[in-house]
């Protein structure tokens, strides 16, 4: 059992690099939020520049399909829309983002690049566990340092 936990943490550590965690005050609008949340993945070579624009296009067509719950969104598009390699980024926005009139306000933007339709399953499991623990979500929303967010997320995989 102990070994399984170490494997989960290692896989999350592989999926979320400390340099891909950021804290910002606010954004102009939801489109800005999408671009900013995906910027670390673009800078790291995990997505093509067109990936953010495809998320925006998909959002206009389908609505904010990636808003999971109050405070949490998983910004992503289909692999063929510009994903290169699996990776996760997290941006905390202190001033909530509203994607449309019916969506929850969001402060934690997880941005995902998945190179195929199944490689993101581990992320979904991690996010489900994270979202079910309101105290962890609240703890992340109160963070001012990216390193604190990283530690909370890595610890949530244990």
Buried (B, 14 or more C-beta within 10 A) or exposed (E): EEEEEEEBBEBBBEBBBEEBBBBBEEBEEBBBBBBBBBBBBBEBEBBBEEBBBBBBEBBEEEEBBBBBBBBBBBBBBEBEBBBBEBBBBBBBBEEBBBBEEEBBEBBBBBBBBBBEEEBBEBBEEBBEEBBEEEEBBEBBBEBEEBEBBBBBBBEBBE
